[in-house]
Amino acid sequence: MRTVTPDNITEVFQSYFGPDTDPRFREVIGSLATHLHAFTREVGLTHDEWRKALEALEWAAKITTPERNEFVLLSDVMGLSSLVDMINSRQGATSSSVLGPFHVSDAPPMEIGDDMRGDFDDEVLLVEGQVRDADGNPVPGAEIDIWQTAPNGLYSSQDPDQDIMSFHGLMTADENGRYAFTTVRPVSYTVPTDGPVGEILNAAGRHPWRPSHLHFIVKAQGFRDLVTEVFPADDPYLDQDTVFGVRSDLVMTYKPQPAGSFPDGFALSGKVDGPFARVDFDFTLVRN
Amino acid sequence: MRTVTPDNITEVFQSYFGPDTDPRFREVIGSLATHLHAFTREVGLTHDEWRKALEALEWAAKITTPERNEFVLLSDVMGLSSLVDMINSRQGATSSSVLGPFHVSDAPPMEIGDDMRGDFDDEVLLVEGQVRDADGNPVPGAEIDIWQTAPNGLYSSQDPDQDIMSFHGLMTADENGRYAFTTVRPVSYTVPTDGPVGEILNAAGRHPWRPSHLHFIVKAQGFRDLVTEVFPADDPYLDQDTVFGVRSDLVMTYKPQPAGSFPDGFALSGKVDGPFARVDFDFTLVRN
């Protein structure tokens, strides 16, 4: 008979696959088992450590809801979500980055130049840019889904004082691929720390902060969807995003603008007297 | 600034650890991240596959209860539980094997020679043996915790028709380390297949069967606890245990005994007229 040993268990695992197993399933599960076995052997995982890992998963199970998914957060802080984003990014396109849990379906339509600030009257941030293809040609009529934190650091779904569609909007770029809107600066925030992920971060001596960012999903017919985030260059957490979302091409700069220089063509035109900030961010899509 | 890439994300992950992190925590979590990142890159995990993995964890979360832990089962069928058992086994001791979810605390005490069959009148199996140290000397008074399936393939906690202590017992070996009891043959059974683990086994073309086995925990003062299982040599699933629990030194042989040969010194002595089976299994403990 065959005896299972630490040295042959991976081989035995592979031998269990049936002959009709989908080759991709076999590749993925076989590789996962190979790497998990290698990890277990490499560190000499103890029964106590194994039990703690299982307890962390059970705790994650208890607190996971449709609005708060601790398993996704675990994948995020382990760098897995970001790695999946990166290896599925397309050459020549703007980098993709974590979707995160705060996207809403059916965001309210916005006209080019509309304002997202709602009841918040913090300093205006004017965001504009162009959607282009890999050759630099404009992509007319691209659909741009935009969301961000309010100035209090909360997404609408985390904040009973905000409408669920607060700081969410869906804009169609013009015939030159251009988009523009006004908003406020998004702010840095922490991922939830009251579950097992918080304990892991704490034990690792890691902070739970994400640098502030604007979320975008950019879609256009014939092009691959782009899910991404854009980060200001001066954010203190830029080099230490706890979910590993920052890429160099996703960094933007807020340019301070003097009082009295607010342009025409915006919902806020004529209403902004003081200084404001301006940022230009272009997206590159690649064809399907 | 530093940009995160598929090639440096593991290094970035390691750089996030704080200076005061417990070295063992850092070793385990650092190695886990390294291997999960390598897996993700190696197979080029897609967003769809990542989402399916997250959905499997959420499904496991939904069906996990104190009596049915799908995360433990996932670890079992991936070979992780068994690998942890093996790498923590001590040289010179009887191999350890999966504890499983069916152990109960405070099993009822049994005298040497007692019978476990309860209301089941299947053919008698006489189990006996000796607990020894690594030099072959008897370990007097070792405590032996025993449990198994009923002939219907169910453990007591799975079967409303059985008392919760049915086929569970706690025996103290004699001054020569000897133990003996009568029972019925345990039977092969399937792990639960109505959750994500069942789907994974099905997609992998794997069966959900475990070879039949007797469970033992053997403890003695000054020795390391032994958690193990013992399997009959003629079980059809011996080479294909779906949780990888079989080791060559854990295989036993049922020896058929003729009618009229049942020995003295047992609770059933004088009550067994027909043929019965006999098995001898010795345990070796190593000192702490």
Chai-1 contact restraints between the chains, C-beta under 6 A:
chainA,res_idxA,chainB,res_idxB,connection_type,confidence,min_distance_angstrom,max_distance_angstrom,comment,restraint_id
A,M1,B,L238,contact,1.0,0.0,6.0,A-B,restraint_1
A,M1,B,D239,contact,1.0,0.0,6.0,A-B,restraint_2
A,R2,B,D239,contact,1.0,0.0,6.0,A-B,restraint_3
A,T3,B,R247,contact,1.0,0.0,6.0,A-B,restraint_4
A,T3,B,S248,contact,1.0,0.0,6.0,A-B,restraint_5
A,V4,B,F244,contact,1.0,0.0,6.0,A-B,restraint_6
A,P6,B,M86,contact,1.0,0.0,6.0,A-B,restraint_7
A,P6,B,I87,contact,1.0,0.0,6.0,A-B,restraint_8
A,I9,B,G79,contact,1.0,0.0,6.0,A-B,restraint_9
A,I9,B,L83,contact,1.0,0.0,6.0,A-B,restraint_10
A,I9,B,F244,contact,1.0,0.0,6.0,A-B,restraint_11
A,F13,B,G79,contact,1.0,0.0,6.0,A-B,restraint_12
A,Y16,B,R206,contact,1.0,0.0,6.0,A-B,restraint_13
A,F17,B,A204,contact,1.0,0.0,6.0,A-B,restraint_14
A,F17,B,G205,contact,1.0,0.0,6.0,A-B,restraint_15
A,G18,B,G205,contact,1.0,0.0,6.0,A-B,restraint_16
A,D20,B,G205,contact,1.0,0.0,6.0,A-B,restraint_17
A,T21,B,A204,contact,1.0,0.0,6.0,A-B,restraint_18
A,T21,B,G205,contact,1.0,0.0,6.0,A-B,restraint_19
A,F25,B,A203,contact,1.0,0.0,6.0,A-B,restraint_20
A,E27,B,V43,contact,1.0,0.0,6.0,A-B,restraint_21
A,V28,B,V43,contact,1.0,0.0,6.0,A-B,restraint_22
A,S31,B,F39,contact,1.0,0.0,6.0,A-B,restraint_23
A,S31,B,E42,contact,1.0,0.0,6.0,A-B,restraint_24
A,S31,B,V43,contact,1.0,0.0,6.0,A-B,restraint_25
A,L32,B,F39,contact,1.0,0.0,6.0,A-B,restraint_26
A,A33,B,M78,contact,1.0,0.0,6.0,A-B,restraint_27
A,H35,B,H35,contact,1.0,0.0,6.0,A-B,restraint_28
A,H35,B,A38,contact,1.0,0.0,6.0,A-B,restraint_29
A,H35,B,F39,contact,1.0,0.0,6.0,A-B,restraint_30
A,L36,B,L80,contact,1.0,0.0,6.0,A-B,restraint_31
A,H37,B,L83,contact,1.0,0.0,6.0,A-B,restraint_32
A,A38,B,H35,contact,1.0,0.0,6.0,A-B,restraint_33
A,F39,B,S31,contact,1.0,0.0,6.0,A-B,restraint_34
A,F39,B,L32,contact,1.0,0.0,6.0,A-B,restraint_35
A,F39,B,H35,contact,1.0,0.0,6.0,A-B,restraint_36
A,T40,B,L83,contact,1.0,0.0,6.0,A-B,restraint_37
A,E42,B,S31,contact,1.0,0.0,6.0,A-B,restraint_38
A,V43,B,E27,contact,1.0,0.0,6.0,A-B,restraint_39
A,V43,B,V28,contact,1.0,0.0,6.0,A-B,restraint_40
A,V43,B,S31,contact,1.0,0.0,6.0,A-B,restraint_41
A,G44,B,I87,contact,1.0,0.0,6.0,A-B,restraint_42
A,L45,B,V84,contact,1.0,0.0,6.0,A-B,restraint_43
A,H47,B,N88,contact,1.0,0.0,6.0,A-B,restraint_44
A,W50,B,V84,contact,1.0,0.0,6.0,A-B,restraint_45
A,L54,B,F71,contact,1.0,0.0,6.0,A-B,restraint_46
A,L57,B,F71,contact,1.0,0.0,6.0,A-B,restraint_47
A,A61,B,A61,contact,1.0,0.0,6.0,A-B,restraint_48
A,A61,B,T64,contact,1.0,0.0,6.0,A-B,restraint_49
A,T64,B,A61,contact,1.0,0.0,6.0,A-B,restraint_50
A,F71,B,L54,contact,1.0,0.0,6.0,A-B,restraint_51
A,F71,B,L57,contact,1.0,0.0,6.0,A-B,restraint_52
A,M78,B,A33,contact,1.0,0.0,6.0,A-B,restraint_53
A,G79,B,I9,contact,1.0,0.0,6.0,A-B,restraint_54
A,G79,B,F13,contact,1.0,0.0,6.0,A-B,restraint_55
A,L80,B,L36,contact,1.0,0.0,6.0,A-B,restraint_56
A,L83,B,I9,contact,1.0,0.0,6.0,A-B,restraint_57
A,L83,B,H37,contact,1.0,0.0,6.0,A-B,restraint_58
A,L83,B,T40,contact,1.0,0.0,6.0,A-B,restraint_59
A,V84,B,L45,contact,1.0,0.0,6.0,A-B,restraint_60
A,V84,B,W50,contact,1.0,0.0,6.0,A-B,restraint_61
A,M86,B,P6,contact,1.0,0.0,6.0,A-B,restraint_62
A,I87,B,P6,contact,1.0,0.0,6.0,A-B,restraint_63
A,I87,B,G44,contact,1.0,0.0,6.0,A-B,restraint_64
A,N88,B,H47,contact,1.0,0.0,6.0,A-B,restraint_65
A,A203,B,F25,contact,1.0,0.0,6.0,A-B,restraint_66
A,A204,B,F17,contact,1.0,0.0,6.0,A-B,restraint_67
A,A204,B,T21,contact,1.0,0.0,6.0,A-B,restraint_68
A,G205,B,F17,contact,1.0,0.0,6.0,A-B,restraint_69
A,G205,B,G18,contact,1.0,0.0,6.0,A-B,restraint_70
A,G205,B,D20,contact,1.0,0.0,6.0,A-B,restraint_71
A,G205,B,T21,contact,1.0,0.0,6.0,A-B,restraint_72
A,R206,B,Y16,contact,1.0,0.0,6.0,A-B,restraint_73
A,L238,B,M1,contact,1.0,0.0,6.0,A-B,restraint_74
A,D239,B,M1,contact,1.0,0.0,6.0,A-B,restraint_75
A,D239,B,R2,contact,1.0,0.0,6.0,A-B,restraint_76
A,F244,B,V4,contact,1.0,0.0,6.0,A-B,restraint_77
A,F244,B,I9,contact,1.0,0.0,6.0,A-B,restraint_78
A,R247,B,T3,contact,1.0,0.0,6.0,A-B,restraint_79
A,S248,B,T3,contact,1.0,0.0,6.0,A-B,restraint_80
